[in-house]
């Protein structure tokens, strides 16, 4: 699933007349980059949620023949549901699937999706979040095994500990990409719209929520105009280059 429904407030004025998903890095849109990365890793079936200028995203996919993939649209045009609610609404598309990968639209990286999936299966986790060592204002708290135990936001003096293990926890940064097992689809809260991190922290008290640490060669959160400019300067990639679209 590609989470592409955000309004792109931090990317204004680039998103005044187009959705964040279609903001361009050089000659390619964020959506095309993520789709081609996933296709290069072997994914055949995608779900994309839409909200802001949803018709433009749908038209873009149609004009490109869905890049040769099976792509379903989870339409949030009427109401933006936040990440947790987006997964809940799209859950009907996931029946029969053992594991589902979720990718934020504004993340650009060469993270190895198949290694993430293999780790998730090896640990028999309910959900596995890709993490990395980078500066962040909001950190995940994990134990020595990488199991999620809490979250903190030092600037606001906020800290949530979800498990009994309060000693020896280390901080790490969420990469915006994760895999969950189909069993997660049975654990949605009653709300229609809800956040991902609060939901997962609640589950982490009793469920096996893991983190997978692989610092990729490149990683950008292209959700701000400054990071878009930095990525455009640094990533002179060619989407037809197998070194980019395949697993590195």
N, C-alpha and C positions, 0 to 999 in steps of 0.2 A: 504494500500500500504506500502510495506517495501522498503525504499530507500537503496539499496545495491550496487550501481554502483561505489562508490568512489574507488580511486586508493590506498588508505591506505598509503599515503606517510609518515605520522607520525608514522606508525607502522613498517617501515622498520627496520630490515631485515625480519620480519615475513611475509611481503607481497611481498617478492621478487619472490616467486614461487606459491603464492596462493592469492585469493582475500580477502579483509578485512572481507567479510561476513563469510569466513570459518576459520578465526583465532579462536583458541580455548581458552575457559576459563575452565581450568581443562580438563575434558573429552568431553565437548560439544562445538560446534561452536557457534559463535554469532548468525548465522542465525537460527540454531535449537532452541536456547533459545528464540528468539523473536517469531518464528513460534509457538512454544508450548505455550508461554504466550498468544498469540492471540487466539489460538485454545481453550485454557482453559477458555477464556472470552466469547466464543461462536461464534467467527468469523469462517465462512465456506469458504469464497471466498477471496483470496489474489492475489495481483499483486506485482511482485518483479521486479525492474529494475536492469539490469546488464550491465557491461562494462568491467572492469578489470578481466581477466581470466574468462570471462562469461561462457565458456564451463564447467568449474569446478563447478560453481553454478548449472547449468542445470543438470549436471551428478549427483551431490549430491542430488538434489530433486528427480530425477528419481530413484536413488538407494533406496531412502526412501519412494517411492510411494507417494510423495507429502504430506507425513504425514497424509494421508486420507482426504486432503482438495482439493478444486478446486483452483489450482494455475496457474496464467497466467504470462508470461514473457514479460516485456517491454524491448526490446533489444536496448541498446545504444552502441553496440560494435563499430559502426562507428564513433560516436561522443558523448562525454560526455556533457550532456545538462544542468548541474547545477540543483538545486532542483526545481526551477520553471519550467524550460524546461522539466524536467522529468515528472512532474505532467501533463503538457500539452500533451506530447507525449502519456502518458498512459491514457488520458482522454476517449478514445474510450471504454475502459474497464468499465467505470463507469456509462454508460448510464443506466437509470432505477433505479439507487441507489439514495436514499434521502440524505444520509450522508456518507462520506468516512473518515476513520481514516488513518493518515500517521504516520509511525514510523521509525525513523532513525535506521539503522542497528547497530550502535555503542552505543546505549543507553540500559543500563541494569537497570531495576527498577521494583518495584511492584506497580507502579501507577495503579489506578483503572480505566480501560478503560470505563466501563459502567457508572461510575459516571461522567466522562468527557463528554461522549455523552449526558447524561441526562441534564447536565448543559448547554451544547451547544443548545439543543432543547428548554430548558426552556427560554433561553435568546433570542431565535430566531436570532442567530448570523449568519453571513456569514461564519465566521471561528472562532474557539476557540483554543487558544494555551495553552497547559499545561505549567505552570511556577512554580517556587519554589524559596525559599530564600536560596541562596548559592552564594559564591564568583564568580564573572565573570568579564571579561574585557569589555564585550559588554552587555549593559543592555537594556531591553525594558522599556519604560516609560508609565505608566498607571495611569488613574484617580482613584477616590475613588470607582467607580463601577467595576473597572477591565478592562475598555475599553482601547484598545491600542491607545496611543496618540503620540508616538515617540520612538526614539532609540538614544543611546549615546555610544560613544567609547572614554572615557576620555583620555586614553593614547595618542590618535591621535588628541585630542581636536575636536572631531566630535560630533555633536548633530543635530538630525533631529526632528522637531516638526511638526506633520501632522494635528493637530486639533487646534482650537482656544484656548482651555483650556491649558494655559501654567503654571498655578499656582496649587500648591498642588499635583503635579505629584510625584509618587514614582517609584523607580527602582525595577525591578524584573528580574529573569534569566529564559530564555527559556529552557524547558526540552527536546526538540527534538521530541515531540509527539503532534499531533494536529488533530482536526476534522474540516472538511469543508462541507458546504451544496452544493448540486449540482449546485446551482445558480453561484457558483464561476467559473464553467467551461465555463461560457459565458463571463468571464472578463479577459481572457488571453491577454497579449500584443502581438504585431505582431512578436516579435523575436522568434526564435526556441530555443535558449539557453539563460536563464536568471535566476538570483538569486531569492530566495524565499523572503527574508527579504525586499529588495528594492521594490519588487512587492506588498507585503502586506502593507508596509508603504504607498505606493501611494494609495492603496484602502482604508486605514484607514481614509483618509481625508474625505471620504463621506460615507463609508460603516461601518457596525457594526462588528468590529473585537474585540473579547473579549479575555481575559485571564482567566484561571482557576487555582487557587492556591491550590495545594495539595502537601505538601512536603511528599514524600513517605518514607517508612522505609529504603529503600536503593535506591540509584541512582548512576550510574557510567556512565561517557562518556568514553567508552572503545576504544577511537580513538588514544591513545598513548600507548607506551610500558609500561610506568610507571603505567597507570591506568589499563591496562590488568593484570599486576602483582598484583596490589592492589586488584582488583576484584577477582582474583583467590585465594588470601589468605583469603579474607573476606567472599566470598560466597561459602560455602560448601553445595550447594543446590543439590537436586536430582530432575530431571525433571519429574520423575514419582510420586513425592510427590504432592498431591493435594493442599497443602498449598502454593506451589510455582506457579503452573500453573493456579490455580483458582484465582478469584478476592479476594483480601485480604482487 
